[in-house]
Amino acid sequence: MNTAVAATGAAANPATRQEAMQQFLQGVAADTEAYQALLDLLEQQFHAALRHQSARLGEVAEAVSALADTLELRRRQRVALATQLAGPDATMAQVYALLKPELRARLEQDWRRLETMVTECKRLGKRNSDLLVDQYTIMQRVLHGEDQIYEPV
């Protein structure tokens, strides 16, 4: 099986449908692990923000950015593999249909889990963003006072 990884992190083009499916399944498994790591990083980011730990926030932001880049590369690879397996505009249902029932059920379960993790990461990212924006707004009020809506008389 061709599992060479280029400098970009994307696997080489598989020669067979079986290799393509194997890479697809491995990518879903790798993303599940990566999204768990992202969930952990988002929790760390939240706690660092609560404690006003700017150095730690910077470290976590770098880790989140690197992980997001990796996830995006794998997403693109997954789309290419799905297209190779099921044709243009491939859907997950079409990819599922290519598998034997036991493997199909496992992929469906793994995919639902991955979708749940993605949704939770989005929620935590918004929560963290809202907290950081609120902290910034409060700091601006402390440093510069309240914005005047009306001119003093």
C-alpha positions in Angstrom: 0.0 0.0 0.0 1.2 3.5 -0.9 1.3 5.5 2.3 4.1 7.9 1.5 3.4 11.3 3.0 4.6 14.4 1.2 6.0 17.5 3.0 2.5 18.9 3.0 1.2 16.0 5.1 -1.1 14.7 2.3 -0.8 11.0 1.4 0.3 10.0 -2.1 -2.4 9.2 -4.6 -3.5 5.6 -4.0 -3.2 3.3 -7.0 -6.2 1.2 -6.2 -9.7 1.7 -4.8 -8.8 -0.5 -1.9 -5.8 1.8 -1.1 -8.0 4.8 -1.5 -10.6 3.4 1.0 -7.8 2.4 3.4 -6.4 6.0 3.3 -10.0 7.4 3.7 -10.6 5.3 6.8 -7.2 6.1 8.3 -7.8 9.8 7.7 -11.1 9.6 9.6 -9.4 7.9 12.5 -6.5 10.4 12.5 -9.0 13.3 12.4 -10.9 11.8 15.4 -7.6 11.8 17.4 -6.8 15.3 16.1 -10.2 16.7 17.1 -9.8 15.2 20.5 -6.5 17.1 20.8 -8.2 20.2 19.5 -10.9 19.9 22.2 -8.2 19.6 24.8 -6.4 22.7 23.4 -9.6 24.7 23.4 -10.1 23.9 27.1 -6.5 24.9 27.8 -7.1 28.2 25.9 -10.2 28.9 27.9 -8.5 28.3 31.2 -5.5 30.4 30.1 -7.9 33.2 29.2 -9.6 33.0 32.5 -6.3 33.4 34.3 -5.0 36.1 31.9 -2.0 34.0 31.0 -1.0 35.7 27.8 2.2 33.6 27.2 0.2 30.4 27.5 -2.5 31.8 25.2 0.1 32.4 22.6 1.5 28.9 22.9 -2.0 27.4 22.6 -2.9 29.6 19.7 0.2 28.3 17.8 -0.8 24.7 18.5 -4.4 25.3 17.5 -3.3 26.9 14.2 -0.9 24.1 13.4 -3.5 21.5 14.2 -6.2 23.3 12.1 -3.8 23.3 9.1 -3.3 19.6 9.5 -7.0 19.0 9.7 -7.6 21.1 6.6 -5.1 19.1 4.6 -6.7 15.9 5.7 -10.2 17.2 4.8 -8.9 18.1 1.3 -7.4 14.6 1.0 -10.7 13.0 2.2 -12.6 15.0 -0.5 -10.2 13.8 -3.2 -10.4 10.2 -2.0 -14.2 10.3 -1.8 -14.2 11.7 -5.4 -11.8 8.9 -6.5 -14.0 6.3 -4.8 -17.5 7.5 -5.6 -17.1 10.0 -8.4 -17.6 13.8 -8.5 -19.8 15.3 -5.9 -19.4 12.2 -3.8 -21.4 12.0 -0.5 -20.6 10.0 2.6 -23.6 7.8 1.9 -22.0 6.9 -1.4 -18.7 6.1 0.4 -20.6 4.0 3.0 -22.3 2.0 0.2 -18.9 0.8 -1.0 -18.2 -1.0 2.3 -19.3 -4.3 3.7 -22.0 -4.0 6.4 -19.7 -4.4 9.4 -17.1 -1.9 8.2 -19.9 0.4 7.0 -21.4 0.5 10.4 -18.1 1.3 12.0 -17.4 4.1 9.5 -20.9 5.6 10.1 -20.3 5.5 13.8 -16.8 7.1 13.5 -18.2 9.7 11.1 -21.0 10.7 13.5 -18.4 10.9 16.4 -16.2 13.1 14.2 -19.1 15.4 13.3 -20.0 15.7 17.0 -16.5 16.6 17.9 -16.3 19.2 15.1 -19.6 20.8 16.4 -18.2 20.8 19.9 -14.9 22.4 18.8 -16.9 25.1 17.0 -18.9 25.7 20.2 -15.8 25.9 22.4 -14.0 28.2 19.9 -17.0 30.6 20.0 -17.1 30.4 23.8 -13.3 31.2 23.9 -13.7 34.0 21.4 -16.6 35.6 23.3 -14.5 35.5 26.5 -11.5 37.1 24.9 -13.6 39.8 23.3 -15.3 40.5 26.6 -12.0 40.7 28.4 -10.6 43.1 25.8 -13.7 45.3 25.9 -13.5 45.5 29.7 -9.8 46.3 29.6 -10.5 49.1 27.1 -13.1 50.5 29.4 -10.8 50.4 32.3 -7.9 52.1 30.4 -9.9 54.6 28.4 -13.3 55.0 30.2 -16.7 54.5 28.8 -17.6 55.6 25.3 -19.7 58.7 25.3 -22.9 58.2 23.4 -23.9 61.9 23.8 -21.7 64.9 24.0 -21.6 66.5 27.5 -23.7 69.5 27.9 
